[in-house]
Amino acid sequence: MTKYVELVREVTGALVKHQSKKPTRKVVATGVAGALTVAGVAAFNYYFPGLGEVVSPTIEAGAVALVAAVAGYFTKDRKQEVV
């Protein structure tokens, strides 16, 4: 075992051995939630022109990040084999 792996194990605990290179359910949930929120904000700006002047793009980006984080928090991962 390399020193790096030992250090990571000390800091983070046990490593998770993934069965495949597929992203986990949490990663997929945050990506989909972020994409849907961006699409919703774009549609809202399309149907209500001038809204972008009232609502700052920074707030819109924060809303996307918040929705994605909440989706990831509430999504349960499948059980993984611990190394």
Secondary structure as GFF3:
##gff-version 3
##sequence-region A 1 83
A	DSSP	alpha_helix	3	12	.	.	.	ID=ss1
A	DSSP	beta_strand	16	17	.	.	.	ID=ss2
A	DSSP	alpha_helix	25	47	.	.	.	ID=ss3
A	DSSP	alpha_helix	51	54	.	.	.	ID=ss4
A	DSSP	alpha_helix	57	74	.	.	.	ID=ss5
A	DSSP	beta_strand	81	82	.	.	.	ID=ss6
###
